[in-house]
């Protein structure tokens, strides 16, 4: 490619992009002595293109050398070597020929090719967007040693949750690729990607650490092929439907690639105009379709009986094409339709013999794994909904476009059945509206296929249903703005300047020495505490640890925050009083996480693990400089996220519950100074060496786990009468008015709570929960509001301890037990 520029052709199915590429390649080779390589996804498509190109060259009376190289059934199992060698031999010979020529090879061959001779003299046209995010999953039984002979790990600067995977033994890797050996062959695809100079391979740190010679381990490898794959060629063009929304475009754009439309390749048409035809898209499930959901509703590899009657009622006896995952056998579908059903592959590029068929059934579940979704989001900030469209939706779109929709001259009505509403909504929007496009729900009477309740905003994992997210450009801008704001805030703090959008420093400033706060008891004012260094602080904490207390209330408290009084704020040590924060504290209540495991998660970071009075665990990670609130919370989130990505769960009933207390996330949190545990056997002090966390480097290196903002996707509107339209508009206006009124009421009850009289904090906090319940908020929303509002209390920690009880009582219609004094009673203090 020229500089960082790649040409593209955004062509819908049936637009004639391959035909346009054929004409373009012939013209360039015959009239400009250009060397053109066309790279296509399958051997079948190459055979079609070769035949069409040969016919076109003859009809034009030209002589253009045309060569196709692909694997053949006659070539032994090691066809990868044969194809690669044949391509490289051809390229060396082509370099000696000054005239134009055309070469056609497969995506697989191109992605695996170790070297392209004289690439600067070749123009390449990639027909269909290649997969640049390979995925490998292995279920290992006593073979993990073989895997570790193949690969080793290195730290990943992009995330503390992942390892970078590199070649360990080059000779072993080559054996896995070259030998016709079933044992080595298991790792062949991974081995190819490991030696690919354009690919980076990653794995979850926790999965690698749990590999053992005992077997029964599973591990996923996530790959990314970079834009260096196409650097150095004379010109590069990539052709594909919805190219700007492809995973390749999204990832390579982040590498600085500029995409420019190739106007030289002409298309027959650029949009899906189906004329006056009727198109009916039926969907089976409101929930996202997956293999797990199929199993739950009773679909097996040999039977679709739970949904079969509904499908039969729609498709009848007319011919249709269908596709599904490979584990669904033909006998599950075809015997029930007496020859009317014809199966096609999910990957169906170049299959054009079904243009006379007007019905399509899609049962494919092509979702990535949850961890794969998370990897792409955390690595490239690509939202799961965008990944879903780029991979699953696009693959299914290619398959169903094998029917008569591909022919713009066809007039018969088309009926399609797709798995879920998300795909159906996306699909109907691909066609030019003619007033005869409908989206219908298939009636199945299967409760599991109804809408799944829950939040429509989440971080990582599979995408939510029926929502739209920020665009990737919006996410990228928001991420960079947040990172820059935090970065500038830390620098301003260290220089004693005013911090934008945070608590003004006023007369306070941050000294070079380490500043934190000590608090005599839960009701005392904070006292500034200054030490010379982290070494000095850790030494003093260890000295405190040797002290034996009768109960934890005998001890004083420590906070990583430095507080200052603020005009108009009644609190002394709430979030609004925080001036700076030093060090990261994690409190662990129960859970299975151990200090040694914590060291495996953060092997290069210095920290101290210690017991609390009750015998639970607490961790202190020193930082090289003070932090703003934003910086502290961002780093806290990154670290807890890494713990969960390692394989621990935040779910208290899960066997791998980590136990990290999320109520201690706010920087104004207080912790009892270390002491001996109530049970002496639970006392421990462990120091782990490493580098101290530099907030600027940490934030710069790691992506911030900022959840995507989702909004409800507007439902596709089937054609309706004007009267029904007016009725729907009136209902929508009423609904919007109700939502606005509800939001105003929520703001009002929050204001009542924040202005509660002194001494009424506990009662008003309970009343806040009750009023939120009365406004219709669910349990999850009430809890989140209470967590947010606890920071505004005069005594935030007391309110946080009340949250679970408040939620339990208000959701069951309970009442506040007594008028607790917000200043705290002596008896409450003793309970700790």
N, C-alpha and C positions, 0 to 999 in steps of 0.2 A: 504494500500500500504506500501511497505517497504521503510521507510524513505520518501524521496520525489520522489520516482521512480514509474512510472506507465507504464505498458506494453501496447503495442498496436499492432493491426493487420491492416495493410493498404491493404484492399481488394477491388478490383473492383467488380462491380455487376456481379453475375454469377460465381464468383471464388470459391464458396462453403465454405464461411467462417462459416456459421451456421452449415453446415455438419461437418466441421473441429472441431468446438466447441463442437458438440455433441459427437464425438469420443473422444476428449480430456477429457470432463467432465466424460464420462463413465469410461475411463481408470483411472482417478484420484480417482473417488469415489470407484470403484471396487477394485483397486489394491493398493491404498495408503490411504484408509479410509478418503479421503478428503471430506469436505463439500463445494459443488459448487453451487453458485447461478447464474443463467443466467437471465439477465434483458433485456427484449425486448420491442420494441416500441408499440406493439398493441396486443390485445387479439387474433386476427386472426393469427398472426405469432406464438403466444404461442401455439395455437391449432395445427398448422402444426408441430411445433418443438416437441410437446408432442407426436404426432402420430409417427413421424420419430424416436424419441428417444426410444419410447416403442418398436417399431419394431426392432431397432438395438440391444437393450438389449436382446430381446428374441432370435434373430438370433445368438448372441454370447453366449447364454446359461448362462447368468448372472442374479443375483438378486440385483438390485440397486434401493433403494427407490426413487421414483420420485414424486414430488408434484408440482402442478400448482395452483396459487392463482391469481384470477383476478376478476373484477367486472362482474356481471351477470345481465341479464335483469330481473330476478326474485327478485333481491335485490332492496329494496326501493331506493328512490332518494338519501338518505344519504349513498350511497355505499362506499364513501371515508372512513367512519368510519368502516364499515364492513370489507373492504379489509385490512385496516391498523391493525385492531384488530386481524383478522385471521392470518396475517403474523407474528405479534408479538407473538401470542400464539404458532404458529408453531416453531418459533425460540427458544422459551423457552423449548419446548419439545425436539427439536433437540439437544440442549445442553446436554441432559441427555443420548443421544445415541452415543456411541463411534465409530460406523461404519460410512462409507461414505454414502452420500446422495446428491440428486440434487433437487434444488428448482428453479422454473421459475416464475417470476413476471414481471409486466410492468414497463416501465420508470416512468409513472405517480405515481405509488405506491411507487417506490423507492425514487423519489424526495420528496414525501410528508411524508415519514415515519419518525416519531419523534425520534425513537430509534431502533437500531439493537442490539439485545442481543448477547453478546459474539462475536462481529464482528471479533475479532482477530483469531477466529478459522475458518473463512469463506473466501474462494476465490470467488471473483465476476467477472463475464464476462459480460460486457455491450455490447450487440449486437446492433449496429448502434449508432452513436454519439448522445447523448441527447442534448436537447436545454438548454443551461445554461445561456441564455440571455432572460428571459421572458419579455413580454411587455403587459401593460394593458392600454387601453384608455377608458375614461369615458366622455360621454356627459351628463352633469348633469342639470336637471331642478328641482330646489327646493330640491335637495338631497345632496347638499354639506355639510350640517350639519351632515348627516349620515356618510359621508366619514371622517369628522373631528372627529367624535366619535370613528371611527375605527383606525385612524392613526394621528400621529403628526410628526412634522419635527424637525430636528436638523441640525446645520451647517455642511457643507461638507468640509472637509479639502482638498479634491482633486480639487475643482473648486469653484470659487465664484458664478458661474451661477446655481449651483444645491443645493438642500436640500437633506439630507438623511431622509428617511421616516421610522418611527419605530412604534411599537404598542402603541396606546394611551390607549385603554380600552381592557384588555385581555378578559374579559367576553363577550364583544361585538364581538370581533374577533372570539371567539369560536362559538358564535351564528351564525355568517355569514357562518361558515364552516359546522356546524352540523345541523342546523334547516332546515326543508323543507319549506323554506319561500322565496317567489320570491323577496321580497324587500331586505332581507339580501343576498340572493343568487347572486345578481348582483355583490357583492364584494367578492364572495367566492374564486376565483382564487388569487386575490390580498391578501386576508386574509391568505391563505395557505403560500404564499411566505413571508408574514410579520413574521409569527411564525417559518419559516424555519431557524434554526440556521446557515445554510450554505449560506443563501441568503442575499444580501444587496439590498435595494430598494431605488431608487432616483427619484426625479422629478425636473422639472425646477422651480426655485425660483419664477419667474414671474407668472407662471400658478397657483401655490399654493396661492400666494398673491392675485390673482384676483378672487379666489373662493369666492362666497357670497351666502347668503341665498336666494337671488333673482333668482338664477338658471341661465340657459343658458350659463353655463361655461363648458369648456372642459379641461381635464388634462390628461397627459400621465405619466405613471410610467415605469421606466426602471429598470430591475432587473439583477443581476449577481450572479450566484451560484458559490461559490468558490471551490477550490480543497479540502477543508476540508470535502466535501461531501464523499470522498472515503478514507479519512485517517483512519488508525486503522485496516483496513482489512488485512488479511494474505497476499493476493496478489490481484492485480487489473489489468484487461485487458479490453481495450476498442477496439472494432472492428468497422471499417467503411471505406467506399471508400474515398480516398483522405484525410485520417486522419490528416496528417501533416498540411493541409490547412484548417482544421476545426476551427470554432470559439473557441471551447473548447481548442484545442491545443494551439492556439495563446494566449488566456487569461491565462490559467493555466501555460503556460511557463513563463509568466511574474510574476507569483507567486513563481517561483523557482522550478517548477516541471520538472523532467527529464524523458523523454519518451524513452523507450527501446522496440525494436521489440520483440514480443513473437514468438519464433521459434517453440514452442511446438504445436501450432495450424497450421495444414498443409492445404494448399490451392491447388485447382486443377490447377490453372494458375494465373499468376500475371500481365498480360497485355492483352489489347483488341486486339487480333490478329483475324481479320475477314477473313483471308485467301485471296481468290481472289474475294470476294464479292464486289459489288458496293454499296457505301453509298453516298447518296446525301442529304445534309443538306441545306434546303431553309430557308431564314429568311425574315420576313415581313418588318422590320423597321431598318433604319440606326440609329435612335434615341433610347434611352433607353426606353423599354416598361414599361408602367405604367397604372394604372386605369385612371388617368387624360388624358393620351394620347389616350386611347381607347374611352373615351367620346368625345374627340375633333374630332376624325375621324368618329364618328357616330355610334360606337358600343354601344348597349344598353344591358340590361339584357335579352332581348328577341330576339335580332337580331344582326347578324354579316354581314349584307348585303353589307357594303362597301368593305369588303375583301373576301366575299363568292365566287364570280366568279373566282378569282385568286386561291383560295384554291381548288375549284372543278376542275379547269384545271390541277392541279398537282396530286390530289388524285384519280380522276376519280370515278369508281364504285367499286374499290377493298376495302376489309375490312380495317379498321384502328381503332386504339384506340386514344382517345383524352382526354385532361384534361384542366381545366380552373378554375378560381375563382368560389366560390360557388354562387356568385350573377349572373353568366351567366347560364340561364336555358337550359335544354336539348333541348327544342323546337327551340333554336337559331341555332342549328347545325343538330341534328339527322334527322328531317323530310326532309332535303335537300339531304340526301345520301341514302335514301330508305333501311335502315337496315344495311348499311355498317359501321356505326359509333357506337363504344362502349365506353362509358365514364368510366374513372378510376379516382381515387382520386389523388390529388397532393401528398398526403402522402401515398405511395403505397408499403411500405415494405411488403414482403411476398406474393405479388400477382404474381403468376407464371403461370396462365392459359392462357396467351396471347402470348406464345412463337411461335405460328404459324402465328402471324400477322406481316406484314412487312412494315406497314406504321403507322406513329404517327403524330398527330397534337397537338401542345402545344400552348394554348392561355393564360396561367397563367401569371399574374403580381404579383410577390411575393416580391416586394421591401419592405424594411423597410421604415418607415416614415423618412423624412429629419432629424427631431430632433433625431430619434433613431440612424441614421448614425453618426450624430454629437456627440452623447453621447459616442458611442463606439470609435470614433476617439479621442476625447478629454480625455476620461478616460483611454484608453489603447493604444493610438497611433496606432490603427489598421485602415489602409486606407480603404475608402469606396469601392474601387474596390476589395479588399480582402474580405470584408464583403459580397459583392454581390456574389462572387464565393462560399463562405462558406455556404451561406443560399439559395439564389435564384437559382443559377446554380446547386448546389448539389441536391436540392429538385427536380428540373426538370429532372436532370440526372437520379435520381432514378426512376422517373415516366416513362420516355421514354425507359429505359432499361427493361421494362416489355415485350417488343416486342421480335422478333427473334434475335436481337443483343445479347440477353442473352445466346443464344445457339451457342457455337463455332463451332458446326458441321453443322449449317444451311448454305445454299448456295444462297438463293434468294436475289435479290437486295433489299435494304432498302431505303425508302424515309421518310424524317422527315421534318416537318415545325415547326420552332421555332419563337418566337416573334421578336427578334432583333439580330443584327449582333454580339454584344458583346457575347451573349450566343452561337451563331453559331460558332464564332471563337474559343471560349473555347472548345466547344463540339468536333469539328473535330480533335483537338489536343489530345483528349483522346484515339484515336485509332491508332494502328500501321499502318504507311503509307504503302499502297500496290499499290499506283499509280492509284487507282480507287475511291478515296474519293474526293468529290466535295462540294464546298460551293457556293450557288447561291442566288442572290437577287430575291425575288418574285416581279414581275411587277404588281403594283397596281394603278399607276397613281394618288396616293394620296400625295400631296405635303408635308403634315405634317409628312410623314414617311421618308422624305429625311433627309440628314445629317443636324444637327443643328449647325449653326455657333457659334463661341465664343471661349473663352479661354479653353485650356485643362489643366489648372492648377487652382485648387481651394482649399479652406479650408473648410472641413466639408460638410455636406449635401449629396445629392445623388452623386454617382460616375459619372465622365465624361465617354464618350463613346469612345471605340476603342483606349484606351491608357493603358499602363502598368505603375505601380508605383514602388517606392522603395519596396523591400521586408520588412517584419516586422522587421527582424534582422537589416537591414540597417537603417530603421527609428529609431529603438531603440538606435543603436549606435550613429547616428547623434544627436538624442535628448540629450542623456547623455553627449556627447562631448560638445554640445552647453551649456548645463546647467553647466557643469564643467568649461568651459571657462569663462562664466559670473560670476560664483561663485568665481573663482580664481581672476578674474579681480577686483571685488569689494574688496576682501581681500587685494590684492596688493595695490589698491588705498588707502585704509584706513591706510596701513602701510607705504605709501610713496615710494613704489617700482615701478619699470617699469612695465607697463601693456602690456602683450603680444598682438601683432596684433592691438594695438590702439595707439593713439597719445602718443609719449614719453613724460614723465613728464619734462625732461630737468631740467632746474634750478627751475621750479615751483614744488610745492608740496601741498598736501592737509592738511590743519590744522584741529585740533579737532573741532574748531568752524565751524559754518555753513557759507559756502561761495557761493555766487551767483554773479550776475553782474547787474549793473545799466547802462543804456544807455540814454544819454541826448536827442537824437532824432534819427530818422531812419538812419542818416548818421554819427552818432558819434561813437567814439571808446568806447568799453566797459570799465567800471570801476569796479574793484573788490569791493565787499560789504560783510562785515563780521559781523555776529551777533552771540550772545552767544548761542541761542537756538531757537527751533521752536516757543516756547511761545513768545519769544522776537520778532521774525519775524512777527508772526500773529498780535501781538500788534501794530507794526509799520505799517503793511498793513491796519489795521483798522483805525489807525490815519490818514493815507493817504485818506482812503475812505470818511472821513468827508469833504474833500476838494471839492469845487465846481469849475469846469473848464469851460471856455467859449467854448472850443472845445477840442477834445482829444489830438491834437498836442501841447496843452499847457502843457501837462503832460510828465513826463519822463517814460521810459520803464524799465521793469525788465525781466531778463532771469534766468531760473534755472541753467544755465551753468556757469562754470568758464572758461574763455578763456585765451589762451596764444599764443603769436606769434610763428610761426613755420618756420624754415628755408625752403625756396623754395615755401612757400605758401603766396600769395599776400593778402588773406583775413585776417581780424582780428577777426571775430566772425562767421565764417562758421563752419561746422561740424568738419573740420580738425583742428580747433583751440580749440575744447572743451577738457578741462582737466578733469573735473568732473561735475556731475549734482546733484542737491539737490532738492527733492520734485517733485511731479507729478502735472502738470497743464493741465486742460482740458478746452478748449474754446467751448462754445455752441452758435452757431448762429441760432436763431429761434428754431424750433423743439418743441416737446411736453414733453420732459423730464423735471421733476421738481426737486428741491432740496430734497423734501421729498421722491420722488421716488428713487433718488440717494442714500438716506440713507437706503431705503429698500433693494437696491441691495448690498450695502456695510454696513451692520448694525453695524459691530464691528470696523469699521475703522474711525479714526478721519479725518475730513476734514472741509474746510470752503467754503461756497457758497456765491457769491457776484455778483453784477451787473457790467457790463462794462459801458462805457460812453454812448453807443448807447442803453443801456437797456437790452442787452442780458445777458446770464449767464456765469459765470466763476467759476471753482472749483480748489482749491488748497489742495492737499493731502501731508502733511509733511512726510518725511522719517527720519529714525533714523540715517542714515549714508549717505555719498556721494555715487554716483553710476557712473559706466562707461556708455558710450553711449549704449553699448549692453544691459546693465541692465535696463536703463531708457526706451529704446524702447520696450524691452520685457515686462516690467511691464505695460507700456502704452497700448500695444496690449492686454494683459490679461484683463485689466480693461475695455477697449472699447468692447472687445469680450464678457465680462460678461454683459455689458449693452445691447448688441444685443441679447444675449441668454435669457435675461429677457423678451424680447418681443418687443424691439425697433428696428427700421430699419435704415439703412444708406441711403436708397432711399429717395431723397428729396420730391418726389411726394407722398410718402406713408403717410397715416394718422397717423402712429406711428413713423414718422421720429424723430430720437433723436437729431439731430442738432449738434453733436460733429464735430468740424472742424478738419478733418484729415490732412489738410495742416500744422497744428500746432503740428504734431507728432514729427518732428525733435527736438532734445534736444537743438539746438541753437535758437529755436524760441523765439521771444520777445513778451511781453504783456505790455500794458499800466498799470501803477500802478493804483490800485483802486481809484475811485473818485465817486462823486454823478452822477447819470444818467442825461442825457440831459433832460429827462422827469422825474421830481422828483418822480412821482408816481411809477416809475420802479426801484427806489433805494432800495436795501435790503442788509443786511449782516446777514448770518446765520452760526453759529458754531455748528457742530455736534460732540459730544464726541466719544471717542473710542481709540484704540491703533494706534500708528503711524506705517506706513508701514516699516517693517524691510526688506530691499531688499534681504538679504540672506534667511530669512525664507519664504518670498513671492515666490521667485524663486524656492526654494526647495519644497514647498508644492504644487504649481500649475504647471500644464503642460504648456509648452510654445507653443503658437499657431503658430507652424512652418509649413507652407504649404508643402504638399507633392510635390516632383518633379515627373512630369510625362514625359514620352516620348511616341511618337506614336508607337502603337503596330504594328509590321509587319503583313501585311494582309496575310491570308492563301492563298497559291498559288495553284490553281487548276492545274491538270496535263496539260502540254503544250508541243508543239514540240520544238526541239532544236533551230530551227530558231527563233521562237517567244521568247524563253528564251534569246537569244543573243540580240534581239531587245530591250527587257525589260531592260536588263543589261545596254545597251548603254543609254537608256532614264534615268535610275536611276543615272548613272554617271553624266550625264548632269545636272540633278536636284540637285545633291549634290554639283557640282561645282557652280551652281547658288546660292545656299544657302550660301556657303562659301564666294562667292564674295559679296553677299548682306550684310553679317555680317561684312566684312571688310569695306564696304562703310559706314555702320552705325557707326563703330568705327572712321572712318575718319571725318565724319561731327560732331561727338561729340568732337573730338580733336580740330576741328576748333572753336567750341563754347567755349571750356575751355580756349583757347588761345586768346580770343577776346581782342582787345585793350581796355584800360581803357576809359570809356565814351561811349563805343559802346555796353554795355551789353544788353540793351533792344532790339536794332536792331538785334544783333546776336542771341538772344534768340528766336526771331521771325523767323529768318532765319533757326535756328535749326529745329523748327517745320515744316517749309516749306520743308526743305531738307529731313526730315524723311517721310513726305507725298510723295515726289517725288520718294522715294525709295520703296514705296508701303506699308508702315505701315498703319494700320487702326487707327481709331480715338482713341480707347482705348489704343493701344500701344503707340501712340504719346503722349497722356496725361501721361502715366506712365513714359515714358522717360523724359518728361519735369519735372515731380515731382522729379525724381531722380537727374536730372542735376541742378535743382534750388539750391541745397545745395552747388554747386561749384561756385555760383555767388559771386561777391564782396558784393552784398546786396541781400541775399537769400529771404527775405520777399517780396521785391519788385517783384522779378521774380515769386514768388508763386502767387502773386495777378494777374499777367499777364496771368497765364496758361489758364484759361477758355477763355479769349479773343483770345489768340494765336490759341488755338485749333479750336475755332469757325471760325476764319478768314482763317486759312490754309485749313481747310476741305471744305470751300466754295470758295477757290481760291482767297482769299483777299490778301491785301498788308499791310505792316507795315505803320501806319498812319504818323509817323514822326520819326526823329532821336532823340530819347530820350536819354538824358545824363545819363549814369549809376550812376553818382554821385547824380543824382536827381535834378530837378529844384524846385524852391520855390513854384511854382503853384501846382506841383504834391504833394509836402509836405502838402499844405493846404487841398488838397482833402482827405488826410489821407488814 
